[in-house]
């Protein structure tokens, strides 16, 4: 069979349902990561300023461990979304022009780093491990 430049072997009209689901998983995972960053912002201890030190105000300088635990569970959910999206994207990766969504890999790496930091920084907060 000779090469015909007018014949197009790719009959796909655009992204199918599987690719749309993968993109939705990637978007929702990044939204969860942003929510995680907001939770970390609320969970961190207050910063002592010069005025508070001068006036002798005392405030809580501990992390809010309940909020951190919710953030940990959120990172587990992000990791699951990332793995699910990578698996679904691999089913769609048959042709040479098909691409993996790099966002899913970055999302999974970010979740793994967040989980590792939590486990190494606060090892006593999880009672079921």
Secondary structure by P-SEA (a helix, b strand, c coil): ccccccccccccccccaaaaaaaaaaaaaaaaaaaaaaaaaaaccccccaaaaaaccccccccaaaaaaaaaaaaaaaaaaaaaaaaaaaaacccccccccaaaaaaaaaaaaaaaaaaaacccccccc
